[in-house]
C-alpha cells in the first residue's frame, strides 16, 4: 500500500529507458573499438573520396560504424543520464564511466598494435606513446572515481540492479559486434 504523498518507484518504462541507453552505449563503444582495430590493421590511416587521394582506402563500412559509434555514445550517455537520474541511487552518473571505458579500450588497441604492428618490423613507438596517453586518460579518472566512492559503496555493486546493468552492457557489446560484422563484414 502506498502512503499518501509518497512517490512511486520507477516504472518499467524508466527501467527500459535506462537499460536501452546502456545497451546503446555499449554497442556504440564496440563499434568504435572494432572500427579502430580495422583501421589499425591496414596501417592506421585511410580515407575515401574528397579532394585528396589516399594511398589506402578505408575498409568497407568502417567509416559508418565509427561515426555511428561516436554519435551513439553521446545518445546512449544522454539516455542513461536522463533515466538514471529518474531512478536515483547514483545511476544518473553511470555515463561518467563511459570516459574510462572509451579511453581504456582504445588504449588497449594502441598497446596491442604498438607491440605487434601489422607487417611486423618491431615496436610501433607512436602507437605505444598513444597507448600510454589513452590509458592515463582513462585510468586516471577511473581511479579518481573509485577513490571518491563512500565507504561501503562496493557492497552496492552486488545485487540485481548492477547485474542487470552489466548484463545489458554485455548484450549491447554483442549487438555492436554483430552490427559491425554486418556493416563492415
C-alpha positions as CSV (number, residue, x, y, z in Angstrom):
1,X,0.0,0.0,0.0
2,X,1.3,3.4,-1.0
3,X,1.4,6.1,1.7
4,X,-0.3,9.4,0.9
5,X,2.2,11.8,-0.7
6,X,4.9,9.1,-1.3
7,X,6.4,9.0,-4.7
8,X,6.0,5.7,-6.5
9,X,9.2,3.9,-7.6
10,X,10.4,4.0,-11.1
11,X,8.2,2.2,-13.6
12,X,9.1,-0.3,-16.3
13,X,9.4,2.4,-18.9
14,X,12.1,4.2,-16.8
15,X,14.0,1.0,-16.4
16,X,13.6,0.1,-20.1
17,X,15.0,3.6,-20.9
18,X,18.0,3.1,-18.6
19,X,18.8,-0.3,-20.0
20,X,18.2,0.8,-23.6
21,X,20.7,3.6,-23.1
22,X,23.2,1.2,-21.5
23,X,22.8,-1.2,-24.5
24,X,23.2,1.7,-27.0
25,X,26.3,2.9,-25.3
26,X,27.9,-0.5,-25.1
27,X,27.1,-1.2,-28.8
28,X,28.5,2.1,-29.8
29,X,31.7,1.7,-27.9
30,X,32.1,-1.7,-29.5
31,X,31.6,-0.2,-33.0
32,X,34.3,2.3,-32.2
33,X,36.7,-0.3,-30.8
34,X,36.3,-2.7,-33.7
35,X,36.4,0.1,-36.3
36,X,39.7,1.4,-34.8
37,X,41.1,-2.1,-35.0
38,X,40.1,-2.4,-38.7
39,X,41.9,0.8,-39.5
40,X,45.0,0.0,-37.5
41,X,45.2,-3.4,-39.2
42,X,45.8,-1.6,-42.5
43,X,48.4,0.7,-41.1
44,X,46.4,3.2,-39.0
45,X,45.1,5.7,-41.6
46,X,42.7,5.6,-44.5
47,X,40.4,7.9,-46.5
48,X,37.8,7.7,-49.2
49,X,36.6,10.4,-51.6
50,X,37.1,14.1,-51.3
51,X,39.7,16.3,-53.0
52,X,42.7,14.3,-51.7
53,X,43.8,11.0,-53.0
54,X,44.7,8.5,-50.2
55,X,47.0,5.6,-50.7
56,X,44.8,3.5,-48.5
57,X,41.0,3.2,-48.8
58,X,39.0,2.6,-45.6
59,X,37.7,-0.9,-45.1
60,X,34.1,-1.2,-46.2
61,X,31.6,0.0,-43.7
62,X,34.2,1.2,-41.1
63,X,33.5,4.9,-41.5
64,X,29.8,4.4,-41.0
65,X,30.5,2.1,-38.0
66,X,32.8,4.6,-36.4
67,X,30.6,7.7,-37.0
68,X,27.6,5.8,-35.8
69,X,29.6,4.7,-32.7
70,X,30.6,8.2,-31.8
71,X,27.0,9.6,-32.1
72,X,25.6,6.5,-30.4
73,X,27.9,7.0,-27.4
74,X,26.6,10.5,-26.9
75,X,23.0,9.4,-27.3
76,X,23.4,6.4,-25.0
77,X,25.1,8.6,-22.4
78,X,22.3,11.1,-22.5
79,X,19.6,8.5,-22.3
80,X,21.3,6.8,-19.3
81,X,21.8,10.1,-17.5
82,X,18.1,11.0,-18.0
83,X,16.6,7.7,-16.9
84,X,19.3,7.0,-14.3
85,X,18.5,10.3,-12.6
86,X,14.8,9.4,-12.5
87,X,15.7,6.1,-10.8
88,X,18.2,7.6,-8.4
89,X,20.8,5.8,-6.4
90,X,23.7,7.2,-8.4
91,X,22.5,5.7,-11.7
92,X,22.4,9.1,-13.3
93,X,26.2,9.3,-13.0
94,X,26.6,6.0,-14.8
95,X,27.6,7.7,-18.1
96,X,30.7,9.0,-16.3
97,X,32.1,5.5,-16.6
98,X,31.9,5.9,-20.4
99,X,35.0,8.1,-20.5
100,X,37.3,5.4,-18.9
101,X,35.6,2.7,-20.9
102,X,36.3,4.5,-24.1
103,X,39.9,5.5,-23.4
104,X,41.0,2.3,-21.8
105,X,39.5,0.2,-24.7
106,X,41.1,2.4,-27.4
107,X,44.3,2.5,-25.3
108,X,44.3,-1.3,-25.4
109,X,44.1,-1.2,-29.2
110,X,47.1,1.2,-29.3
111,X,49.1,-1.1,-26.9
112,X,48.3,-4.3,-28.8
113,X,49.1,-2.9,-32.2
114,X,52.1,-1.0,-30.9
115,X,53.6,-4.2,-29.6
116,X,52.6,-6.2,-32.7
117,X,52.2,-3.8,-35.6
118,X,50.7,-5.0,-38.9
119,X,53.5,-6.2,-41.1
120,X,55.9,-6.8,-38.2
121,X,59.1,-4.8,-38.0
122,X,59.4,-4.3,-34.3
123,X,57.7,-1.9,-32.0
124,X,55.5,1.0,-33.3
125,X,56.6,3.7,-30.9
126,X,54.0,6.2,-32.0
127,X,51.2,3.8,-31.1
128,X,52.9,2.9,-27.8
129,X,53.0,6.5,-26.8
130,X,49.3,6.9,-27.7
131,X,48.7,3.7,-25.6
132,X,50.3,5.4,-22.6
133,X,48.3,8.6,-23.1
134,X,45.0,6.8,-23.6
135,X,45.5,4.5,-20.7
136,X,46.3,7.5,-18.5
137,X,43.3,9.4,-19.8
138,X,41.0,6.5,-19.0
139,X,42.7,5.0,-15.9
140,X,43.3,8.3,-14.1
141,X,39.6,9.4,-14.0
142,X,38.6,5.8,-13.1
143,X,40.9,5.8,-10.1
144,X,39.6,9.2,-9.0
145,X,36.0,7.9,-9.1
146,X,36.9,4.7,-7.3
147,X,38.8,6.7,-4.6
148,X,35.9,9.1,-4.0
149,X,33.3,6.4,-3.5
150,X,31.9,6.5,0.0
151,X,32.7,3.6,2.4
152,X,30.6,0.6,1.7
153,X,29.8,1.6,-1.9
154,X,31.4,-1.7,-3.1
155,X,28.6,-3.7,-1.4
156,X,26.1,-1.9,-3.6
157,X,27.8,-3.4,-6.7
158,X,26.4,-6.7,-5.7
159,X,22.7,-7.3,-6.4
160,X,20.1,-7.4,-9.1
161,X,20.5,-3.8,-10.4
162,X,24.2,-3.9,-11.1
163,X,23.9,-7.4,-12.5
164,X,21.1,-6.2,-14.8
165,X,23.1,-3.2,-16.0
166,X,26.2,-5.3,-16.5
167,X,24.3,-8.0,-18.4
168,X,22.7,-5.3,-20.6
169,X,26.1,-3.8,-21.3
170,X,27.4,-7.3,-22.4
171,X,24.3,-7.8,-24.6
172,X,24.9,-4.3,-26.1
173,X,28.5,-5.2,-26.8
174,X,27.4,-8.4,-28.6
175,X,24.9,-6.3,-30.6
176,X,27.7,-3.9,-31.5
177,X,30.0,-6.7,-32.6
178,X,27.2,-8.3,-34.7
179,X,26.3,-5.0,-36.2
180,X,30.0,-4.3,-37.1
181,X,30.2,-7.7,-38.7
182,X,27.1,-6.9,-40.8
183,X,28.3,-3.4,-41.7
184,X,32.0,-3.9,-42.2
185,X,32.0,-7.7,-42.6
